[in-house]
Amino acid sequence: MNEQLRPLVEKISARLAVKPEIFIIHPAELRLVHSMTDAQLREFAAEHGWGVVRRLGGRQIEFYNDAGVRLANESEI
């Protein structure tokens, strides 16, 4: 994982522990997310058991807990 993404992962994980979704709207965070292709972004989210949706033409990125992905990840272990 890219070291620059670690703080973003921690932020998303902390928020999703108490809320059903998080919207990434901060310009610096969006730059990190936009540096990934769509496939990389979906893989990044799936690795953490999240779903991802681009909103407002990419000006917001929504991450949410995805039970289906989480179950699939657990069954691989």
C-alpha positions in Angstrom: 0.0 0.0 0.0 1.2 3.5 -0.8 2.5 5.1 2.4 0.6 8.3 1.5 -2.6 6.4 1.7 -2.1 5.2 5.3 -3.5 8.3 7.0 -6.5 8.2 4.6 -7.1 4.5 5.5 -6.9 5.3 9.2 -9.4 8.2 8.8 -11.8 6.1 6.7 -11.6 3.1 9.1 -12.2 5.3 12.2 -15.2 6.9 10.6 -16.7 3.7 9.3 -16.4 2.2 12.8 -19.1 4.6 14.0 -20.9 5.8 10.8 -22.3 4.0 7.8 -20.4 6.1 5.2 -17.7 8.7 4.8 -17.4 11.3 2.0 -13.9 12.3 1.0 -14.1 16.0 -0.1 -10.9 17.5 1.1 -8.7 18.6 -1.9 -5.6 16.9 -0.6 -7.4 13.6 0.1 -9.2 13.8 -3.3 -5.8 14.2 -5.1 -4.7 10.9 -3.5 -7.9 9.1 -4.5 -7.8 10.6 -8.0 -4.3 9.4 -8.5 -5.7 5.9 -8.7 -7.5 4.3 -11.6 -11.1 3.2 -11.1 -9.9 -0.4 -10.9 -7.2 0.5 -8.3 -9.7 2.5 -6.3 -12.2 -0.4 -6.2 -9.4 -2.9 -5.3 -8.2 -0.5 -2.6 -11.7 -0.3 -1.1 -12.3 -4.1 -1.4 -9.0 -4.9 0.4 -10.4 -3.0 3.4 -14.0 -4.4 3.2 -15.4 -1.2 1.8 -17.5 -0.2 -1.1 -16.8 3.0 -3.1 -18.9 5.4 -5.1 -17.8 8.5 -7.0 -20.3 11.3 -6.5 -20.8 14.7 -8.1 -18.5 14.0 -11.0 -15.7 12.9 -8.8 -15.8 15.9 -6.4 -16.9 13.5 -3.7 -15.8 9.9 -3.1 -18.1 7.9 -0.8 -16.7 4.9 1.1 -19.1 2.6 3.0 -18.9 -0.7 4.8 -19.7 -3.5 2.3 -20.7 -6.7 4.2 -20.4 -8.8 1.0 -16.9 -7.8 0.4 -16.0 -8.2 4.0 -17.4 -11.7 4.1 -15.5 -12.6 0.9 -12.2 -11.3 2.4 -12.7 -13.3 5.6 -13.4 -16.5 3.8 -10.1 -16.1 1.9 -8.1 -16.1 5.1 
